[in-house]
Structure formats: C-alpha cells, structure tokens
Amino acid sequence: MNSSSEKVARFRALHDRIFVIGNPWDAGSAKVLQSLGYRALATSSGASAGVYGRRDGHITRDESLAHIRAIVAAVEIPVAADLEKCFGDAPEEVARTIRLAAETGLAGGSVEDATGSKEAPIFDFALAVERVHAAAESSSFVLTARCENFLRGNPDLDDTIRRLQAYEKAGADVLMAPGLPDLDAVRAVCRALKKPFNFMAGIRGKSFSVAELEAAGVKRVSTATSFYRAAMSGLVEAAREAMEQGTFTYLDRTMTTPELNNCLK
C-alpha cells in the first residue's frame, strides 16, 4: 500500500487535468468506487452524517475522524475529506482539526467559511481568510478552501470571487464554491483563479457535464451527497415495493451478490 506522502503527491498530480472525484459514504461504497476505476475519493459531510442517522452538520470531530479512518483504510487510492468548518470557529481549532485529519492518512481535506449560524451564516471576511491561512500552515495534504455563499443565502458572485482569491493567497491548493448557478458563473470563477477549482455536481439544474466544466476551466468535479442519495433512493423504491405491493421486481435491477463481492475485493 502506498504511503500517505505518495498518495498526497498522486492526488496533487490529478489536478493537472479535469477528473471526477467520487464521494462514498462508507468503506464498502469506497471499495465499489475504487473497483469502478475512480482515481481518488472524498468524504461528504452530508453522507457521513447519514451513516450515523443524522443530518448534515450533526456529527462530532471524533465521529468524523473515525469515519474517515474507515474509508482511508478500505482503499489504496487517495482520499480527501469534507471537514466542514473544521469543527471550530477559531483559527487554532481549524489548525488542530487539519493536523488530526492528516494523521488518518488523508491526501486532502477542506475548510469552509460557513459558520453554522442562521443569524450570520458566513464568517467575516478577515476571520475567514485567517482560518484558511491557519489550515494551510498546518496542512501536509492538498487543502481545499470553500466559499459557501451560494448555499447559505448569499448568492453574490463578486464576493465569492473575492473570497476565493483571498483563500488562494492564504495558501489553499484548491478552491471551491458549491452551488454556482450556471456555466457563466463557473467560467468567471475559474478565470479569476490561478489554482485548480473544484465544481460540486449534485444539485438538480445546476450540474453540468464534465466536458462543459472542462471547457469552463474546472479541474476537479465532486459528487457531494448525490451517490448516497442515489443509493437511498434505490432503497426507498425497493422497500416501498416490498411493503406496499408485496412484490420484489427491484431484484431484476440489482447487482447479484457475486457481482457485489467482486467490487469488495
């Protein structure tokens, strides 16, 4: 198995051209994605919370790190982590989370500027930049800095670009702004940055093809909770059929046990 430093180098090199990073929700789904040829994976905070039977943002740092360890141990390809706001407001707590996350063998991780507060959903600009700087100073992996404006009620493209440029200067390796409304916005963001931009696919009407995103300047495409939601959609469909109709036609659309086992080798 490759060392953590080798995985970091491999992960960094992937950003030379566009690639899709799959978001599993547990060790089993991570192995399935690896078997399908994904070259890197990333945890999703929403999917991770779902594994614990909770909503996004409702797991602890220790629970998140345990979940990350299980996924990293299950596969040989690089894994990055959605570390939300790094489980603290102060830059010192951000730095601590980044150091603890690196100890799990991650090849990458993220810090975002969402506060978790409805009253003030985005960190003040200066504090947000300081938090990214603290993360970068503590990071031994590929650091992604996220501007959450478009997911938190502030769809201001100019402010989003201003923040991403500041996070880039503060030391982030990859930039991200989930929820951009259209390809024009994606192009504007990519033109404004020197470092790779990660586009988040997973929102209906706001997810574009890899070819379109590549033409816009994107280097990485993540799938957020969409694979987890697709799996849960299949579960709900099958469970409703069995309970409400008493039939099991969903079996005709599922993998066989040997096929699934082949993905878990």
PyMOL commands that set and color helices and strands:
alter all, ss='L'
color gray80, all
select helices_A, chain A and resi 4-14+27-35+45-51+61-74+91-102+125-138+149-151+157-169+183-192+210-216+226-245+249-253+257-263
alter helices_A, ss='H'
color red, helices_A
select strands_A, chain A and resi 19-21+41-42+79-81+108-112+142-146+174-176+197-200+220-222
alter strands_A, ss='S'
color yellow, strands_A
deselect
rebuild
show_as cartoon
